[in-house]
Amino acid sequence: MLTLISYIGLLVGGVIGASVVYLALVKVKLI
């Protein structure tokens, strides 16, 4: 159970991190 929770946490964190990087790249291209 604990492994599943930590796995979901890593997955969500990875998605959020990828979204932040993607948005940063988009802003750089718009400038």
LONUBA-730204 format. One record per residue: x, y, z of N, C-alpha, C in turn; residue in one letter. Coordinates in Angstrom, 3 decimals. Layout:
REM LONUBA-730204
PT       nu       nv       nw      cau      cav      caw       cu       cv       cw dolum
PT        X        Y        Z        X        Y        Z        X        Y        Z     A
...
This chain:
REM LONUBA-730204
PT       nu       nv       nw      cau      cav      caw       cu       cv       cw dolum
PT    0.836   -1.199    0.000    0.000    0.000    0.000    0.872    1.251    0.000     M
PT    1.874    1.262    0.858    2.764    2.423    0.949    3.521    2.610   -0.360     L
PT    3.895    1.505   -1.001    4.613    1.586   -2.276    3.718    2.205   -3.345     T
PT    2.433    1.839   -3.334    1.487    2.375   -4.312    1.330    3.881   -4.132     L
PT    1.223    4.331   -2.883    1.069    5.764   -2.597    2.300    6.539   -3.065     I
PT    3.471    6.020   -2.770    4.701    6.717   -3.170    4.842    6.717   -4.691     S
PT    4.390    5.645   -5.354    4.454    5.573   -6.816    3.533    6.618   -7.441     Y
PT    2.318    6.741   -6.882    1.362    7.738   -7.381    1.917    9.144   -7.150     I
PT    2.567    9.344   -6.005    3.155   10.646   -5.695    4.235   11.011   -6.695     G
PT    5.075   10.039   -7.048    6.129   10.281   -8.036    5.524   10.568   -9.411     L
PT    4.474    9.848   -9.743    3.818   10.030  -11.040    3.224   11.433  -11.143     L
PT    2.500   11.850  -10.102    1.896   13.192  -10.083    2.985   14.262  -10.113     V
PT    4.045   14.050   -9.335    5.147   15.013   -9.301    5.812   15.128  -10.672     G
PT    5.955   14.015  -11.351    6.570   14.021  -12.681    5.710   14.769  -13.685     G
PT    4.392   14.571  -13.599    3.473   15.262  -14.513    3.517   16.765  -14.267     V
PT    3.498   17.160  -12.986    3.552   18.583  -12.643    4.881   19.184  -13.106     I
PT    5.968   18.472  -12.876    7.287   18.966  -13.287    7.360   19.123  -14.799     G
PT    6.829   18.159  -15.537    6.843   18.230  -16.999    5.996   19.403  -17.489     A
PT    4.861   19.638  -16.830    3.992   20.750  -17.218    4.693   22.086  -16.998     S
PT    5.402   22.216  -15.873    6.127   23.453  -15.569    7.215   23.702  -16.620     V
PT    7.966   22.648  -16.958    9.027   22.776  -17.962    8.430   23.137  -19.323     V
PT    7.321   22.496  -19.675    6.656   22.765  -20.960    6.191   24.219  -21.037     Y
PT    5.557   24.701  -19.959    5.084   26.086  -19.934    6.251   27.059  -20.021     L
PT    7.340   26.743  -19.365    8.521   27.616  -19.408    9.064   27.696  -20.837     A
PT    9.115   26.562  -21.535    9.601   26.548  -22.917    8.679   27.342  -23.834     L
PT    7.374   27.222  -23.607    6.403   27.967  -24.422    6.588   29.469  -24.217     V
PT    6.777   29.895  -22.964    6.969   31.319  -22.682    8.245   31.833  -23.331     K
PT    9.299   31.025  -23.326   10.560   31.435  -23.953   10.371   31.610  -25.461     V
PT    9.597   30.723  -26.084    9.370   30.804  -27.527    8.493   31.999  -27.882     K
PT    7.586   32.368  -26.983    6.695   33.501  -27.252    7.433   34.827  -27.156     L
PT    8.482   34.861  -26.340    9.223   36.120  -26.171   10.026   36.426  -27.443     I
